[in-house]
Amino acid sequence: MRRLRAVKCNTSLFDEQAARRFQSHKGKNSAATTFHLFAGTALRARWRKVEGSPDGQGWTWTGSVDGARYGHAVLISNGSQITANLSRGDGLLYQIRTAADGVIWVREIDQSRLSKKDQ
């Protein structure tokens, strides 16, 4: 891990109402979210698909990262809890996780520094 910080996140951007709104506009244009991860590091996720979880409790958002040919974005929301992986495809991975105490953390991982065991 290269960097870690606590962040504030508007989780209502990924709640049931937002998911239903996205689904009702499907095919017209995709929604996008800009994540300000660290000073000087922001990624814009372009959401392509939103699906409800099998248990009906959460939502899975999947898409790409603007300006990154091999970039991908996956975010899972469940109430005020979110988990996400964002990558430009350049070897840096950004993970967003909600801790048990409700604090949301972002960490930057340099995948080239992971051992084979960690991958």
Secondary structure, 3 states (H helix, E strand, C coil): CCEEEEECCCHHHHCHHHHHHHHHCCCCCCCEEEEEEECCEEEEEEEEEEEECCCCCCEEEEEEECCCCCCEEEEEEECCEEEEEEECCCCEEEEEEECCCCCEEEEEEEHHHCCHHHC
